[in-house]
């Protein structure tokens, strides 16, 4: 990775200190921007892993853990639908007679 051809480099830096009495909170800083002169056609290389590797992801294992979400007091509704025959009584007359004798 590099920039080829004749080019310059720019730098920005801040200098200065505090003016006035110590602790007065009156900063006196100056900001400077400078450009180097062109050194002719040249390139700069960056090796290692500091250069951009394009779109990618990193995974960090954080071990087994849980998350809890408090949802406050609430309720649930349960509906039981009828199934089968509408009548659940025994229609057998002989069975009814035996049950009454018992």
Secondary structure, DSSP 8 states (H G I E B T S, - for coil): ----SB---EEEEEEEEE-SSTTS--EEEEEEEEE----SB------SSSS---S--------S--------S----------S-S--S---HHHHHHHHH-
